[in-house]
Amino acid sequence: MKLVIQIPCYNEEQTLPSVLADIPASIDGIDEIVVLVIDDGSRDRTSEVARAHGAHVVRHRGNRGLATTFLTGLETALELGADIIVNTDGDHQYPGQSIPDLVRPILAG
């Protein structure tokens, strides 16, 4: 099972490192975890920070809004072969340590 964790971001250079650090490196039942950052035309170093932390990055040339950025993330996650997609946020609104709880029912069938 391949899990893609998508993170829509706009100017999240400051909070993104803690978001990425909070994402589990492994989850029982998941063979591969890919972290996908969708940079919605940030004017800061969001993309560079994401890449430095090992994330796959897709970048919009300009700010297109959360709905479009979320859709870009879903499309890219499917292109990457995701079996499961989890969305979180670049401002650390949601705890990454909850991700195993989110995917557990899917893994259980």
WOGI-V193850 format. One record per residue. N is the residue number from 1. SS is DSSP state (A for helix, B for strand, O for the rest). Layout:
BEGIN
n=N ss=SS
n=N ss=SS
END
This chain:
BEGIN
n=1 ss=O
n=2 ss=B
n=3 ss=B
n=4 ss=B
n=5 ss=B
n=6 ss=B
n=7 ss=B
n=8 ss=B
n=9 ss=B
n=10 ss=O
n=11 ss=O
n=12 ss=O
n=13 ss=A
n=14 ss=A
n=15 ss=A
n=16 ss=A
n=17 ss=A
n=18 ss=A
n=19 ss=A
n=20 ss=A
n=21 ss=A
n=22 ss=A
n=23 ss=O
n=24 ss=O
n=25 ss=O
n=26 ss=O
n=27 ss=O
n=28 ss=O
n=29 ss=O
n=30 ss=O
n=31 ss=O
n=32 ss=B
n=33 ss=B
n=34 ss=B
n=35 ss=B
n=36 ss=B
n=37 ss=B
n=38 ss=B
n=39 ss=B
n=40 ss=B
n=41 ss=O
n=42 ss=O
n=43 ss=O
n=44 ss=O
n=45 ss=O
n=46 ss=A
n=47 ss=A
n=48 ss=A
n=49 ss=A
n=50 ss=A
n=51 ss=A
n=52 ss=A
n=53 ss=O
n=54 ss=O
n=55 ss=O
n=56 ss=B
n=57 ss=B
n=58 ss=B
n=59 ss=B
n=60 ss=B
n=61 ss=O
n=62 ss=O
n=63 ss=O
n=64 ss=O
n=65 ss=O
n=66 ss=A
n=67 ss=A
n=68 ss=A
n=69 ss=A
n=70 ss=A
n=71 ss=A
n=72 ss=A
n=73 ss=A
n=74 ss=A
n=75 ss=A
n=76 ss=A
n=77 ss=A
n=78 ss=A
n=79 ss=A
n=80 ss=O
n=81 ss=O
n=82 ss=O
n=83 ss=O
n=84 ss=B
n=85 ss=B
n=86 ss=B
n=87 ss=B
n=88 ss=B
n=89 ss=B
n=90 ss=O
n=91 ss=O
n=92 ss=O
n=93 ss=O
n=94 ss=O
n=95 ss=O
n=96 ss=A
n=97 ss=A
n=98 ss=A
n=99 ss=A
n=100 ss=A
n=101 ss=A
n=102 ss=A
n=103 ss=A
n=104 ss=A
n=105 ss=A
n=106 ss=A
n=107 ss=A
n=108 ss=O
n=109 ss=O
END
